[in-house]
């Protein structure tokens, strides 16, 4: 475990029930990805609420064109590394592609990510029947679940690319219904990615659980970004919903602190980071 000063050690740990309390109290939740112990320590020192070990590591760390090649072994390895850099920040880990193909596989993956790697919660994409079954089975066995709707990267081929979802009225209504369904199945948190601002607002207001946006507008209960995007080091074009927080600052620590301040202060995302 890495520590810097007494203020880090004195910080109260973020818990799964605490996240819902933050929503109730109107406190914006700050979430950011991490893939190793050093960046995890930076998140911890900045007071980030949630660290996400996303299968986005397949793109920003491994250099793949999508998240699909990421395996459970990769996720266990990186989650374990991030866990060693955290103390109070809540750790969430993605279930990789096809880990949710049935309940048995989802339970095996969830058990490894929580019991072996040290995550406090696992994230699962979609709302199909087998996903709802997996959410129910995981939560019944005390493995908290974060759902993920909207632009779900593991569905990139079905979407025909990384495209904004829920722009048509019928699609928006289905996504709202899906959000209610994952909550009913037992999800304690929801990530909404790549949807119009109004849909992000509707889902956030409809759910009792916190909604974390990434390209879902400013009305969500919190925000998440891929750390490589918010540091401006992602190869190629940065996503519209991201911002380079390192620009004009002299350190990674300053950039992460600025991101946290912008999310909590409601200045990020701005209109230029949103979809209509």
N, C-alpha and C positions, 0 to 999 in steps of 0.2 A: 504493500500500500504506500502511495506517495502522499506526503503532507508538506504544506508550505508554512503555515502559521497557525496560531491558536484559533483564529476565526474560522478556518476550514474545519478544524477538529470540533469546534463548538456547534457547527451547523446541524440542525435537526434533520434526520433522514426523511426523505420523501417516501411516502407509502402509497399503496394502491387506494385504500380508503381516503387518504389525504387528498388525492387528486379530485375525487368527487366533491370534497369539502371546498377545494379551491374554486371549482366551478360555481358552487352555491354562493360563495363569498365574492365572486366576480374577480378573482385573481387570475390573470393570464398565465398559462403554463408554457414554459420554455423547454423545447425539446431540440436535440441536435444529434446527428450521427457521430459515432466514433468507431474505430476499427482496431485500435491498439491501446496499450497502457499509457503511452505518453500523451496522446490526445485526450484520453479519458481523464487524466489528471488535470489537463487544462479545463475541461468541462467542470470538473469537481471544484477547482479553484475559483471558477467564475460563478458558481452557484446555479448552474443549469439544473433544471428540475428532473429531466429525463434524458438519459443517453440511449440512443437506438443503435444497435448493431444491425444495420440493414443489409439485406442481400444486394443492395446497391454497391457493396464492396466488389461485386463481380465486375462492375463497370469502372469505378474510380480507383480501385486498388489492383485488380487483376487485369484490367484492360479489355474486358469482353464488350461486345456490342449490346448486351442485355444482361439481366440478372439470372437468366435461366441456367447457366452452367454452374452456379453456386451449389455446393453440396452441403449436407448436414455436417460432415466433418469440418468443412471450412467454417461453418457457422459456430460450431462448438469451439474451434481453435480461437477465432477472433473474439467471441463472447468471453471466453476465459481470460484472454489478454486484457480486454476492457475492464472486466470485473476487478482485476488487480489494481487498477488505477482509481477506483471509486470507493467512496465511503458513504456519503449521504445521497448522492444522485441515484435515482431509480433506474435500473437497467432493464431494457426491453430488447428481445432478440427475435429476428424474423424466422418463421418456418420457411425453409427454402422450397423451391419449385417441386411439386409432387409429394412433399412431406405430409400433405393433408389428403392424400388420395383415398384413404379410409381412416376410420377412427383409430385402428391399431397403430398405423404408422404415425398419425398425429400425436398419439399418446407417447410413443417411443421417442419421437423428436422433442416433444415438450419436456419429457422427463430428463432427457440429456441436457437440454439447454438450461433448465432450472436446477436440476439436482447436481449435474456434473460441471456445467460451465458457470453457474452463478447468476443467471438472469432471474429477475423477479416477475417477469411477464413475457409471454410470447405473442408475436404478431402474426396474423393470418389474413390472407387476401380473399376477398370475394364474399358471396352470400348464397351460393348454391346449397342445395339440401345437404350434401356431404360436408360442406364447410360448417353449416349450422350444427350438424351432428358432432363435428369435431370440437366446436366451441363448447357445446354442452358437456361433452365428455371430459374435456380438459378442465373446465371450471368445477365440475363435480369432483374432480380429484385434486382440487386446491391449486391448480395452475392457472393464474389469472391470464386473461386473453385481451389483446388489443386487436380489434377488427380493422380492416383497411378496405375502403370503397372508393369508387371514382376511377381515376386512371391507375389501375393496378398493374404494375410493371410485368408481373408474371403472365398477364394476358396480352402482351404486346402484339403477338401474331394475330390474335382474334380481332384486336382493335385496328390492325393495319398500321401500327406505329404508336408512338407516344402522343396520343391525341386527347384533347379535352373531352370529357364525358358529361352527359346530362344537360346538353344545350337545348334539346327538344323537350317540349312539355311532358310528353309521355315518358321519356327517359328519366326526367327529373322526378316524376311521381314514383317511378319504379325504384329509384335510388333512395328516396325518402322511405318507402316501404321496406327496402332492404336494410336501411339503417335501424329502423324499429325492430326488424327481425333479428339482427345480430345482437342488439341490446337484450331482446327477450330471450335469446339463447344463452346469455350470460356474459357477454363481453363487458369489460369494465372501462374500456377506452376505445375511441374510434379515430383513425386517421382518414381524412378526406383529402384526396389528391386530384388536382387538375379538373376542377368543376367551376361553374360560374358563381360569382359572388352571392347572388340571391339564393341559390341552392345551398351553399355553405351556411348562410344565415338560417334558412328554414330547418335544416337538419340539426344545427346547433340548438335552436330554440325548442325543437321537438323532443330531443333526447335528455334523459336525466344524467347520462354519463358524459364525461368531457369529450369534446370533439377537437382534434388537433388538425389544423389545416396546413396543406402544402400546395399552394396555388388554389386555395379554396376561399380566399377573401379574408377581410379583417374581422368578421363577426364571429369566428370560431373561438373556442375557449383557450386556444393556444396555437403555437406555430412550431413547425419543424422544418429544417433544411438539411441537405447533405453538406457536411462540413467543408468538403472540397469546393462546392459551389459558392458557399458564403465566404471562402477565403480567396476566391478567384483563381484557383489552381486546377479546375477541371479542364481537361483538354477539349478543344472545340467550343461550340457555342454554349454559353450558360443559359439555363432555363429561364424563361420569362419571369417565373414566380420567385426567382432568387435575386440576391443582391451581393455585391462584393463588399463585405464589411472590412476587409483588410486595406482597401484603397484609402490612402490618406492617414493610415495608422502605422505604427512602427513595430507592432508585434502581433503574434497570433492571439496572445492573451487579451490585448486591447480590442481586437476584432471580435472575439467571442463575447467579451463584456459589452461591447456596443450592440451586438445582436440581441443579447438578453435585455438590455435597457430599451431597445426599440420595440421588442415584442411586448414587454411589460408596460411600456408607455403608450402603446397603441399606434406608434408611428410606422411600424412595419407589420404587414405589407401595406405599401402605398398603392394608389390606383394603377400605376404602371406595372405592378407585379400581379395584377388580378385579371381574370377572364370575365367577360360580360356575356 
